[in-house]
Amino acid sequence: MLSFGIIIFAINKAIDYYSFVTIEKQMMEKADLSELSFREVLSQHRSSSGEPQTKEIVRLALEKLKASGKEVRIYDSSRQLLGLAVDGIIINDGKPIVFAKNIEKALGGSYAYTVTEDHLLYFATPIQDQYYQNAYVYEFVEDISYFYTMMDQIRYILFAGAGGFIVLITLSSLWIARNTTKPVKVLLGAVQSFSRQEFRRVHLKRKDELGMLAEGLDQMGKQLHDYIQYQKQFVSNVSHELKTPLAAIRGFSQYLYEEETENKQLHKIYAHLLQESDRLTRLINELLLLSRFDKAGSDELEVEKTEMNELIQQVAKNMGAKAKEKGISIIINRAEAATQDEDTTKIYANVNPMLMSHAIANLVDNAIKYSENPSQIEVQIEHTSSEVVIRICDQGIGIAGDELERVQERFYRAKNANTANGSGLGLSICKEIVARFNGYIDIESQLGEGTTVTIVLPRTS
């Protein structure tokens, strides 16, 4: 706002300056014509006779120049007023306003003028005698009110036009920005949707470069969608096809393992075969679960109002035996009640109890697998007015900082995860389950110090 005021002030000053240059030029031309007339009077009455001749020169000059301005004055070299005419009438005993600086400057040989508040211009010019000395000062007064009125009109027209121009430019800029940024936002939204594997049609009714880009994105989205669906369908089909023969392999492995009692080497081989069969069975079950998520919408999952303290307590109880075998204790910190009448606060969330239990159990299982003996795992549940927060904290091997963003990707395993068996699907399954209930997972970890996995879900009253 301050800079705009400075611009307006500068424009006003520029208008005044360049406009007054024209007035000044006109006054100088008028002064030159008056000087010629005055010098004609001087040339006709050249004499060194003194005072009487000076009075006659002044009288004749006034007669000739009295109509050249609102007021006309003649001064001598000693700055004394010799003659005065007002509105074309010679005044003998007048006492006008005298601008001494104008007279002094004119006697120095240059033009001088002053403009008063009532828009009167006092313009003084020197008159030389036959010896080229500044013997007289001729001064006329000009009313330039018309000039200021004209300047005000020019300013009004200029600023009104500038205001209209600014409004026009602003509206044009908004229109251009809207028609330019709107399709860019559409394209940006499409790219963000693609990054979340949410493929939708991208169409812009344009034939320029943005329209071509939209068409290219649309084609790319179709191809990516088809490719990902094909990939998911392939994994689902392969998993289903492998399930039956793998069950047979596991059954025979179990039989051979139990029947072989004499050859310890074969018994060891059968045990390894049985272990690998179990691992492949878990992998296929996880792949089938992911395939179910890929095919089913959120509304196809059975969701019910679930008390989270009880769900976590049940998961910890189920995982307790596995943790105990490894010398790991599971500590549960449930949400405290607001009053002393209850031990814990009832915290509800809309989830599928079986799937949510599977997700929490998977995270607790990871904490057990990657923790050393002895250590402890802490399961905390907290809440706000709108969220349920579940934290699983372990004292295990941890995850490197540059791998934290990738551990929730399918089949990705951290570099130090070879200390335990796994498929790399556990965290991605947990992420899918929590996301289906409008929640998210956050992971914090440091190598050698442990990992904290946080589940955040919307709370239900």
C-alpha positions as CSV (number, residue, x, y, z in Angstrom):
1,M,0.0,0.0,0.0
2,L,2.9,2.3,0.9
3,S,4.6,1.6,-2.5
4,F,1.4,2.3,-4.3
5,G,1.1,5.7,-2.6
6,I,4.7,6.5,-3.5
7,I,3.9,5.7,-7.2
8,I,0.9,8.0,-7.1
9,F,3.0,10.8,-5.5
10,A,5.7,10.4,-8.2
11,I,3.2,10.4,-11.0
12,N,1.6,13.6,-9.6
13,K,5.0,15.3,-9.4
14,A,5.9,14.2,-12.9
15,I,2.6,15.6,-14.3
16,D,3.2,18.9,-12.5
17,Y,6.8,19.1,-13.7
18,Y,6.3,18.3,-17.3
19,S,3.1,20.4,-17.6
20,F,4.7,23.4,-15.9
21,V,7.6,23.2,-18.3
22,T,5.1,24.2,-21.0
23,I,3.7,27.1,-19.0
24,E,7.2,28.2,-18.3
25,K,8.1,28.2,-22.0
26,Q,5.0,30.2,-22.8
27,M,5.8,32.8,-20.1
28,M,9.3,33.1,-21.4
29,E,8.1,33.7,-25.0
30,K,5.6,36.3,-23.6
31,A,8.4,37.9,-21.6
32,D,10.6,38.1,-24.7
33,L,7.9,39.9,-26.7
34,S,7.3,42.3,-23.8
35,E,11.0,43.0,-23.6
36,L,11.1,43.8,-27.4
37,S,8.3,46.3,-26.9
38,F,10.0,47.8,-23.9
39,R,13.3,48.1,-25.8
40,E,11.5,49.9,-28.6
41,V,10.3,52.5,-26.1
42,L,13.9,52.8,-24.9
43,S,15.3,53.2,-28.3
44,Q,12.9,56.1,-29.0
45,H,13.8,58.0,-25.9
46,R,17.5,57.5,-25.4
47,S,18.9,60.3,-23.3
48,S,21.0,60.9,-20.2
49,S,18.8,63.6,-18.9
50,G,17.8,61.8,-15.7
51,E,14.6,61.4,-13.8
52,P,12.0,63.1,-16.1
53,Q,13.0,61.0,-19.0
54,T,12.8,57.8,-16.9
55,K,9.2,58.6,-15.9
56,E,8.3,59.2,-19.5
57,I,9.8,55.8,-20.5
58,V,7.9,54.0,-17.8
59,R,4.7,55.7,-18.7
60,L,5.0,54.9,-22.4
61,A,6.1,51.3,-21.5
62,L,3.1,50.8,-19.3
63,E,0.8,52.2,-21.9
64,K,2.1,49.7,-24.4
65,L,2.3,46.7,-22.0
66,K,-0.5,47.3,-19.6
67,A,-2.8,44.7,-21.2
68,S,-0.1,42.0,-21.3
69,G,-1.0,40.6,-17.9
70,K,-3.3,40.8,-14.9
71,E,-0.7,43.1,-13.4
72,V,2.3,44.8,-15.0
73,R,5.2,46.3,-13.1
74,I,8.4,48.0,-13.9
75,Y,11.3,48.3,-11.4
76,D,14.6,50.1,-11.7
77,S,18.0,48.8,-10.9
78,S,17.7,49.8,-7.3
79,R,14.5,47.6,-7.0
80,Q,12.2,50.5,-6.7
81,L,8.7,50.2,-8.2
82,L,8.5,52.8,-11.0
83,G,5.1,51.8,-12.5
84,L,2.1,49.6,-12.0
85,A,-0.9,48.6,-14.1
86,V,-3.7,46.4,-12.9
87,D,-6.2,44.9,-15.3
88,G,-5.1,47.3,-18.0
89,I,-5.4,50.4,-15.8
90,I,-2.3,52.4,-14.7
91,I,-2.2,52.8,-10.9
92,N,0.0,55.6,-9.6
93,D,0.0,54.9,-5.8
94,G,-0.4,51.2,-5.8
95,K,1.4,49.0,-3.2
96,P,1.4,45.5,-4.7
97,I,3.0,42.4,-3.2
98,V,6.7,42.4,-4.2
99,F,8.8,39.3,-4.5
100,A,12.2,40.6,-3.9
101,K,14.0,37.4,-4.9
102,N,12.4,37.6,-8.3
103,I,13.6,41.2,-8.8
104,E,17.1,40.4,-7.6
105,K,17.4,37.4,-9.9
106,A,16.1,39.3,-12.9
107,L,18.6,42.1,-12.2
108,G,21.2,39.3,-12.3
109,G,20.3,38.7,-15.9
110,S,17.9,35.7,-15.9
111,Y,14.2,35.0,-15.8
112,A,12.5,34.5,-12.4
113,Y,9.0,33.6,-11.3
114,T,6.9,32.7,-8.3
115,V,3.5,31.0,-8.1
116,T,1.3,31.9,-5.2
117,E,-1.3,29.6,-3.5
118,D,-4.1,31.4,-5.3
119,H,-2.5,30.3,-8.6
120,L,-1.0,33.7,-9.6
121,L,2.3,33.6,-11.5
122,Y,4.7,36.5,-11.0
123,F,7.2,36.5,-13.9
124,A,10.1,38.9,-13.9
125,T,12.6,39.5,-16.8
126,P,15.5,42.0,-17.1
127,I,15.5,45.0,-19.5
128,Q,18.9,46.2,-20.8
129,D,19.7,49.8,-21.7
130,Q,21.9,50.9,-24.6
131,Y,25.0,49.9,-22.5
132,Y,23.7,46.3,-22.2
133,Q,23.2,46.8,-18.5
134,N,20.2,45.5,-16.6
135,A,18.6,48.9,-16.0
136,Y,14.9,47.8,-15.5
137,V,12.9,44.8,-14.4
138,Y,9.7,44.1,-16.2
139,E,7.3,41.9,-14.3
140,F,3.8,40.7,-15.3
141,V,1.3,38.7,-13.3
142,E,-0.6,35.9,-14.9
143,D,-3.6,34.0,-13.5
144,I,-2.9,30.3,-14.2
145,S,-5.9,28.8,-12.5
146,Y,-7.0,27.4,-15.8
147,F,-3.8,25.4,-15.8
148,Y,-4.5,23.8,-12.5
149,T,-8.1,23.1,-13.5
150,M,-6.8,21.4,-16.6
151,M,-4.2,19.4,-14.7
152,D,-6.9,18.2,-12.3
153,Q,-9.0,17.1,-15.2
154,I,-6.0,15.3,-16.7
155,R,-5.2,13.6,-13.4
156,Y,-8.8,12.5,-13.1
157,I,-8.9,11.1,-16.6
158,L,-5.4,9.5,-16.2
159,F,-6.1,7.9,-12.8
160,A,-9.6,6.8,-13.9
161,G,-8.1,5.3,-17.0
162,A,-5.3,3.7,-14.9
163,G,-7.9,2.4,-12.5
164,G,-9.9,0.9,-15.2
165,F,-6.8,-0.5,-16.8
166,I,-5.7,-2.1,-13.6
167,V,-9.2,-3.6,-13.1
168,L,-9.1,-4.9,-16.7
169,I,-5.6,-6.3,-16.2
170,T,-6.6,-7.9,-12.9
171,L,-9.7,-9.5,-14.4
172,S,-7.7,-10.7,-17.4
173,S,-5.0,-12.1,-15.2
174,L,-7.5,-13.9,-13.0
175,W,-9.2,-15.3,-16.1
176,I,-5.9,-16.4,-17.6
177,A,-4.6,-17.8,-14.3
178,R,-7.9,-19.7,-13.8
179,N,-7.8,-21.1,-17.3
180,T,-4.1,-22.0,-16.9
181,T,-3.9,-23.2,-13.3
182,K,-7.1,-25.1,-13.3
183,P,-6.0,-27.7,-15.8
184,V,-2.5,-27.8,-14.2
185,K,-4.3,-28.7,-10.9
186,V,-6.3,-31.3,-12.6
187,L,-3.1,-32.8,-14.0
188,L,-1.3,-32.6,-10.7
189,G,-4.3,-34.3,-9.0
190,A,-4.1,-37.1,-11.5
191,V,-0.4,-37.6,-10.9
192,Q,-1.0,-37.7,-7.2
193,S,-3.8,-40.3,-7.7
194,F,-1.5,-42.4,-9.9
195,S,1.1,-42.4,-7.2
196,R,-1.5,-43.9,-4.8
197,Q,-2.4,-46.4,-7.5
198,E,-5.8,-44.7,-7.9
199,F,-6.3,-44.6,-11.6
200,R,-9.0,-42.4,-13.1
201,R,-9.8,-40.8,-16.4
202,V,-7.9,-37.6,-17.2
203,H,-9.6,-35.4,-19.8
204,L,-9.3,-31.7,-20.7
205,K,-11.3,-30.1,-23.4
206,R,-8.2,-28.4,-24.8
207,K,-6.1,-28.9,-28.0
208,D,-2.9,-27.2,-26.7
209,E,0.1,-28.7,-24.9
210,L,-1.9,-29.2,-21.7
211,G,-4.5,-31.1,-23.5
212,M,-1.9,-33.3,-25.1
213,L,-0.3,-33.9,-21.7
214,A,-3.7,-34.8,-20.2
215,E,-4.2,-37.3,-23.1
216,G,-0.8,-38.8,-22.4
217,L,-1.5,-39.1,-18.7
218,D,-4.8,-40.8,-19.4
219,Q,-3.2,-43.4,-21.7
220,M,-0.4,-44.0,-19.1
221,G,-3.0,-44.4,-16.4
222,K,-4.9,-47.0,-18.4
223,Q,-1.7,-49.0,-19.1
224,L,-0.6,-48.8,-15.5
225,H,-4.0,-49.9,-14.2
226,D,-4.1,-52.8,-16.6
227,Y,-0.6,-53.8,-15.8
228,I,-1.1,-53.7,-12.0
229,Q,-4.4,-55.6,-12.3
230,Y,-2.8,-58.2,-14.4
231,Q,0.1,-58.5,-11.9
232,K,-2.3,-58.8,-9.0
233,Q,-4.5,-61.3,-10.8
234,F,-1.4,-63.3,-11.7
235,V,-0.2,-63.4,-8.1
236,S,-3.7,-64.4,-6.9
237,N,-4.0,-67.2,-9.5
238,V,-0.5,-68.6,-8.8
239,S,-1.2,-68.5,-5.1
240,H,-4.5,-70.4,-5.5
241,E,-2.8,-73.0,-7.8
242,L,0.1,-73.5,-5.4
243,K,-2.1,-73.9,-2.3
244,T,-3.3,-77.5,-3.1
245,P,0.0,-79.0,-4.1
246,L,1.8,-77.3,-1.3
247,A,-0.7,-78.8,1.2
248,A,0.1,-82.2,-0.2
249,I,3.9,-81.6,0.0
250,R,3.5,-80.4,3.6
251,G,1.3,-83.5,4.5
252,F,3.9,-85.9,3.0
253,S,6.7,-83.9,4.7
254,Q,4.9,-84.2,8.0
255,Y,4.4,-88.0,7.5
256,L,8.1,-88.6,6.6
257,Y,9.3,-86.5,9.5
258,E,7.2,-88.4,12.0
259,E,7.9,-91.9,10.5
260,E,11.7,-91.5,10.2
261,T,13.2,-92.5,13.5
262,E,16.4,-94.4,12.5
263,N,18.3,-92.2,10.1
264,K,19.1,-88.9,11.9
265,Q,20.3,-87.3,8.7
266,L,17.0,-88.0,6.9
267,H,15.1,-86.9,9.9
268,K,16.9,-83.6,9.8
269,I,16.2,-83.2,6.0
270,Y,12.5,-84.0,6.6
271,A,12.4,-81.4,9.4
272,H,13.9,-78.8,7.1
273,L,11.4,-79.7,4.3
274,L,8.5,-79.4,6.8
275,Q,9.8,-76.0,7.9
276,E,10.1,-74.7,4.4
277,S,6.6,-76.0,3.6
278,D,5.2,-74.1,6.5
279,R,7.0,-70.9,5.4
280,L,5.6,-71.3,1.8
281,T,2.2,-71.9,3.3
282,R,2.4,-68.6,5.3
283,L,3.6,-66.8,2.2
284,I,0.7,-68.0,0.1
285,N,-1.8,-67.2,2.8
286,E,-0.4,-63.7,3.0
287,L,-0.5,-63.3,-0.8
288,L,-4.1,-64.5,-0.8
289,L,-5.0,-61.9,1.9
290,L,-3.4,-59.1,-0.2
291,S,-5.3,-60.3,-3.2
292,R,-8.5,-60.1,-1.2
293,F,-7.7,-56.5,-0.3
294,D,-6.9,-55.7,-3.9
295,K,-10.2,-57.0,-5.1
296,A,-12.5,-56.0,-2.3
297,G,-13.7,-52.4,-1.7
298,S,-13.8,-50.9,1.8
299,D,-17.6,-51.4,1.9
300,E,-17.2,-55.1,1.4
301,L,-15.3,-55.6,4.7
302,E,-17.4,-56.3,7.7
303,V,-16.8,-53.5,10.1
304,E,-18.2,-53.2,13.6
305,K,-17.7,-51.0,16.7
306,T,-14.8,-52.6,18.6
307,E,-13.4,-52.0,22.0
308,M,-9.7,-51.6,21.4
309,N,-8.4,-52.3,24.9
310,E,-10.0,-55.8,24.9
311,L,-8.8,-56.5,21.3
312,I,-5.2,-55.6,22.3
313,Q,-5.4,-57.7,25.5
314,Q,-6.5,-60.7,23.5
315,V,-3.7,-60.3,20.9
316,A,-1.1,-60.0,23.7
317,K,-2.5,-63.2,25.3
318,N,-2.3,-65.1,22.1
319,M,1.3,-64.0,21.4
320,G,2.4,-64.5,25.0
321,A,3.5,-68.1,24.6
322,K,5.7,-67.3,21.6
323,A,7.3,-64.4,23.4
324,K,7.9,-66.5,26.5
325,E,9.7,-69.2,24.5
326,K,12.2,-66.5,23.5
327,G,12.5,-65.0,26.9
328,I,10.6,-61.8,26.0
329,S,7.9,-60.2,28.2
330,I,5.0,-58.3,26.7
331,I,3.8,-55.3,28.8
332,I,0.4,-53.7,28.1
333,N,-0.3,-50.1,29.0
334,R,-4.0,-49.6,28.5
335,A,-5.8,-46.2,28.5
336,E,-6.6,-45.0,32.0
337,A,-10.1,-44.2,33.0
338,A,-11.2,-40.6,33.7
339,T,-12.8,-41.7,37.0
340,Q,-11.9,-44.2,39.8
341,D,-15.0,-46.3,39.1
342,E,-13.4,-48.1,36.1
343,D,-10.0,-49.5,35.6
344,T,-9.7,-48.6,32.0
345,T,-11.5,-46.3,29.6
346,K,-13.6,-47.8,26.9
347,I,-12.1,-46.9,23.5
348,Y,-14.0,-47.8,20.4
349,A,-13.1,-47.8,16.7
350,N,-14.9,-49.0,13.6
351,V,-12.8,-52.0,12.4
352,N,-13.0,-55.6,11.4
353,P,-11.9,-57.3,14.7
354,M,-10.3,-60.3,12.9
355,L,-8.3,-58.3,10.5
356,M,-7.3,-55.7,13.1
357,S,-6.2,-58.5,15.4
358,H,-4.2,-59.9,12.6
359,A,-2.4,-56.6,11.9
360,I,-1.5,-56.0,15.6
361,A,-0.5,-59.6,16.0
362,N,1.8,-59.3,12.9
363,L,3.5,-56.2,14.4
364,V,3.9,-57.9,17.8
365,D,5.3,-61.0,16.0
366,N,7.8,-58.8,14.2
367,A,8.9,-57.3,17.5
368,I,9.4,-60.8,18.9
369,K,11.3,-62.1,15.9
370,Y,13.7,-59.2,15.8
371,S,14.3,-58.8,19.6
372,E,17.0,-60.5,21.6
373,N,16.7,-62.5,24.8
374,P,16.1,-61.1,27.4
375,S,14.0,-58.0,26.4
376,Q,10.5,-56.6,26.6
377,I,7.9,-55.4,24.2
378,E,5.6,-52.6,25.3
379,V,2.1,-52.2,23.8
380,Q,0.5,-48.8,24.6
381,I,-2.9,-47.5,23.8
382,E,-3.7,-43.8,24.0
383,H,-6.6,-41.7,22.8
384,T,-7.7,-38.2,21.9
385,S,-11.2,-37.0,21.2
386,S,-10.9,-38.1,17.6
387,E,-8.2,-40.7,17.4
388,V,-7.1,-44.1,18.8
389,V,-3.3,-44.4,19.0
390,I,-1.6,-47.9,19.4
391,R,2.1,-48.2,19.9
392,I,4.2,-51.4,19.8
393,C,7.7,-50.6,21.1
394,D,10.5,-53.2,21.1
395,Q,14.2,-53.3,22.1
396,G,15.3,-55.2,19.0
397,I,17.8,-54.7,16.2
398,G,16.1,-51.6,14.7
399,I,15.8,-50.4,11.1
400,A,18.2,-48.0,9.3
401,G,16.9,-44.5,8.7
402,D,17.2,-44.8,4.9
403,E,15.0,-47.9,4.9
404,L,12.1,-46.7,7.0
405,E,10.2,-45.4,4.1
406,R,10.5,-48.7,2.2
407,V,9.8,-51.3,4.8
408,Q,6.1,-51.0,4.2
409,E,6.5,-51.9,0.5
410,R,5.5,-55.4,-0.6
411,F,8.4,-58.0,-0.5
412,Y,10.9,-55.4,0.8
413,R,13.1,-56.6,3.7
414,A,15.6,-54.5,5.6
415,K,19.3,-55.4,5.2
416,N,19.6,-56.7,8.7
417,A,16.3,-58.7,8.6
418,N,18.1,-62.0,7.7
419,T,18.3,-62.8,11.5
420,A,14.7,-64.1,11.2
421,N,12.6,-65.7,8.5
422,G,10.0,-63.6,6.7
423,S,8.4,-62.8,3.4
424,G,8.5,-59.0,3.4
425,L,4.7,-58.9,3.2
426,G,3.9,-58.5,6.9
427,L,4.2,-54.7,7.2
428,S,2.5,-54.1,3.8
429,I,-0.4,-56.3,4.9
430,C,-0.7,-54.3,8.2
431,K,-0.6,-51.0,6.2
432,E,-3.4,-52.3,3.9
433,I,-5.6,-53.4,6.8
434,V,-5.2,-50.1,8.8
435,A,-5.7,-48.0,5.6
436,R,-9.0,-49.8,5.0
437,F,-10.3,-48.4,8.3
438,N,-9.1,-44.9,7.5
439,G,-6.0,-45.0,9.6
440,Y,-2.3,-45.0,9.0
441,I,1.0,-46.5,10.3
442,D,4.1,-44.6,11.4
443,I,7.4,-46.2,12.1
444,E,10.3,-44.8,14.2
445,S,13.5,-46.8,14.7
446,Q,17.2,-46.7,15.4
447,L,19.7,-49.4,14.7
448,G,20.5,-51.4,17.8
449,E,18.0,-49.6,20.0
450,G,14.7,-50.8,18.8
451,T,11.6,-49.9,16.8
452,T,8.3,-48.2,17.6
453,V,5.3,-48.8,15.3
454,T,2.4,-46.5,15.7
455,I,-1.2,-47.3,14.5
456,V,-3.5,-44.3,14.3
457,L,-7.3,-45.0,13.8
458,P,-10.3,-42.7,13.9
459,R,-12.1,-43.0,17.3
460,T,-15.8,-43.8,17.5
461,S,-17.9,-42.5,20.4
